[in-house]
């Protein structure tokens, strides 16, 4: 979304880049992956100053991941806006360190009480939350929660969380309610990693794209199964 970004990445033609206005016209917005953290980067300052406030104000489902969560954790105005957000469902996808920043706690404190941290985020931001990790916890604004049992250590690969955020957004765009979209995506994400490992792809060396392609194959098989 940087002003000077090309329309297409020639090394990965599936990555089509548009401007912010085009992105905000979508039915669901996933914000944060790839935004970066350096305060000196022009695209990041634009993301924090202009893009993220507009995303939070959008009257549609919003999935916030990665550097969107970091920006909110270190910006009181963004945090206040997110707490007050009621225009549409909010989905947060932090790992423990990101959750700790949002809760203004230490990461060990979050890891000592993962369920409590997930529920605290869901309540504070009126959000649907997945606290990623071994046994990812899905927490909901009404205080209910569930634990996902699929997955393996290969999901620690760089970009794996970005794939999950995109999967949640894709299911929301198909009009699943936020709770179901979150749980289904988290389960599918983990199941894809397990399926890769059974075929000898991972957990060591598993990549985010391995997970994405395997999730597509699994989703097609599950959709075709009569059970």
C-alpha positions in Angstrom: 0.0 0.0 0.0 3.0 2.3 -0.1 2.5 5.2 -2.7 5.4 3.9 -4.8 4.5 0.2 -4.6 4.3 -1.5 -8.0 0.9 -2.9 -9.1 2.4 -6.5 -9.2 5.3 -8.3 -7.7 7.0 -10.0 -10.7 8.5 -12.7 -8.5 5.1 -13.5 -7.0 2.4 -12.5 -9.6 -0.3 -13.7 -7.2 0.4 -10.6 -5.1 -1.6 -7.8 -6.6 -1.0 -4.5 -5.0 -3.7 -1.8 -4.9 -4.0 1.6 -3.2 -5.6 2.2 0.1 -8.9 3.5 -1.3 -9.3 0.2 -3.3 -8.6 -1.9 -0.2 -11.2 0.0 1.9 -13.8 -0.9 -0.6 -13.5 -4.6 0.1 -16.2 -6.4 2.2 -13.5 -7.4 4.8 -10.2 -5.8 5.7 -7.1 -7.7 6.9 -4.6 -5.2 8.1 -1.1 -5.5 9.5 0.9 -8.3 7.7 3.9 -6.8 6.0 3.4 -3.3 7.3 6.8 -3.2 9.0 7.8 -1.6 12.3 10.5 0.9 11.5 9.3 4.4 12.4 11.5 5.8 9.7 9.9 3.9 6.8 7.5 6.1 4.9 5.0 3.3 4.2 4.9 2.5 7.9 4.3 6.0 9.1 1.5 6.3 6.4 0.1 3.0 7.7 0.0 4.2 11.3 -1.1 7.8 10.6 -3.6 7.3 7.9 -4.4 3.7 7.0 -4.9 2.1 10.4 -7.3 4.8 11.8 -9.4 4.5 8.7 -9.4 0.7 8.9 -10.5 0.8 12.6 -13.3 3.3 11.7 -14.6 1.1 8.8 -18.1 -0.3 9.2 -17.2 -3.9 8.2 -15.3 -6.9 9.6 -11.7 -6.1 10.3 -8.9 -8.6 11.0 -5.9 -7.1 12.8 -2.6 -8.9 12.8 1.1 -8.4 13.1 2.2 -4.8 12.9 -1.3 -3.5 13.2 -1.3 -5.0 16.7 2.1 -3.5 17.4 1.1 -0.1 16.2 -2.0 -0.1 18.4 -0.1 -1.3 21.4 2.3 1.7 21.2 -0.3 4.3 20.2 -2.8 5.4 22.8 -5.1 7.1 20.2 -5.3 4.0 18.1 -5.9 1.8 21.2 -8.7 4.1 22.3 -10.3 4.0 18.9 -10.1 0.2 18.8 -11.6 -0.1 22.3 -14.5 2.1 21.2 -15.0 0.4 17.8 -18.5 -1.0 17.3 -19.0 -0.5 13.5 -18.3 -4.1 12.7 -16.7 -7.3 14.1 -13.1 -7.0 15.2 -10.8 -10.0 15.0 -7.4 -10.0 16.7 -4.7 -12.6 15.9 -1.8 -12.0 18.3 1.0 -14.3 19.3 2.0 -14.1 23.0 4.5 -11.2 22.6 1.9 -9.1 20.7 -0.8 -10.0 23.2 1.6 -8.8 26.0 2.1 -5.5 24.3 -1.7 -5.0 23.9 -2.2 -5.8 27.5 0.8 -3.8 28.7 2.2 -6.9 30.4 5.3 -9.0 30.0 5.3 -12.0 27.6 6.0 -14.5 30.5 2.9 -13.2 32.3 0.8 -13.9 29.2 2.4 -17.4 28.8 1.6 -18.2 32.4 -2.1 -17.6 31.9 -2.8 -17.8 28.2 -6.6 -18.3 28.7 -6.8 -15.2 30.9 -4.8 -13.2 28.4 -7.1 -14.2 25.5 -10.2 -13.5 27.5 -8.9 -10.1 28.6 -8.2 -9.1 25.0 -11.6 -10.2 23.9 -13.3 -8.2 26.7 -11.1 -5.1 26.4 -11.5 -4.7 22.6 -14.9 -6.4 22.3 -13.1 -8.7 19.8 -12.9 -12.2 18.6 -9.4 -13.3 19.5 -7.0 -16.1 18.7 -4.0 -16.2 20.9 -1.6 -18.3 18.8 0.7 -21.0 20.1 0.6 -24.6 21.0 -3.1 -25.1 21.7 -4.3 -21.8 20.2 -7.0 -20.2 22.3 -10.1 -18.7 20.6 -11.8 -16.2 22.9 -15.1 -14.3 22.2 -16.6 -11.0 23.5 -19.2 -12.8 25.5 -16.6 -14.7 27.6 -16.8 -18.0 25.9 -13.7 -19.7 24.6 -12.3 -22.8 22.9 -8.9 -24.4 22.4 -7.7 -25.6 19.0 -5.9 -29.0 18.9 -4.6 -29.0 15.4 -1.1 -27.9 14.3 2.5 -28.5 14.9 5.7 -26.5 15.5 6.1 -25.9 11.8 3.6 -23.1 12.2 6.3 -21.0 13.8 7.6 -20.3 10.3 7.7 -16.7 9.2 4.5 -15.7 7.4 2.4 -18.5 8.8 0.4 -16.1 10.9 -0.2 -13.9 7.9 -1.7 -16.9 6.1 -4.0 -17.5 9.1 -5.2 -13.9 9.1 -5.9 -14.1 5.4 -7.9 -17.3 5.9 -10.0 -15.7 8.6 -10.7 -12.8 6.2 -11.6 -15.0 3.4 -14.1 -16.9 5.5 -15.6 -13.7 6.8 -16.0 -12.6 3.2 -18.1 -15.7 2.6 -20.4 -14.4 5.2 -19.5 -16.8 8.0 -20.1 -15.3 11.4 -16.9 -14.2 13.2 -16.9 -16.9 15.8 -17.2 -19.7 13.2 -14.8 -18.0 10.8 -12.2 -17.7 13.5 -12.5 -21.3 14.8 -12.7 -22.8 11.3 -9.7 -21.0 10.0 -7.6 -21.8 13.1 -8.5 -25.5 12.8 -7.9 -25.6 9.0 -4.6 -23.8 9.4 -3.4 -26.3 12.0 -4.8 -29.3 10.0 -2.9 -28.1 6.9 0.4 -28.1 8.8 -0.3 -31.6 10.1 -1.2 -32.8 6.6 2.0 -31.3 5.2 4.0 -33.2 7.9 2.4 -36.5 7.0 3.7 -36.0 3.5 7.2 -35.2 4.7 6.9 -31.5 4.3 7.6 -30.2 7.7 7.4 -29.6 10.5 11.1 -28.7 9.9 11.3 -26.5 6.9 7.6 -25.9 6.6 6.8 -22.6 4.8 3.8 -20.3 5.0 3.0 -21.1 1.3 3.2 -24.8 2.0 0.4 -24.2 4.6 -1.6 -22.0 2.3 -1.6 -24.5 -0.6 -2.3 -27.5 1.7 -5.2 -25.6 3.3 -6.7 -25.1 -0.1 -6.5 -28.8 -0.8 -8.0 -29.7 2.5 -10.8 -27.2 2.2 -11.8 -28.7 -1.1 -11.7 -32.2 0.3 -13.7 -31.3 3.3 -16.2 -29.4 1.2 -16.7 -32.5 -1.1 -17.0 -35.0 1.8 -20.6 -35.9 2.6 -19.8 -36.2 6.3 
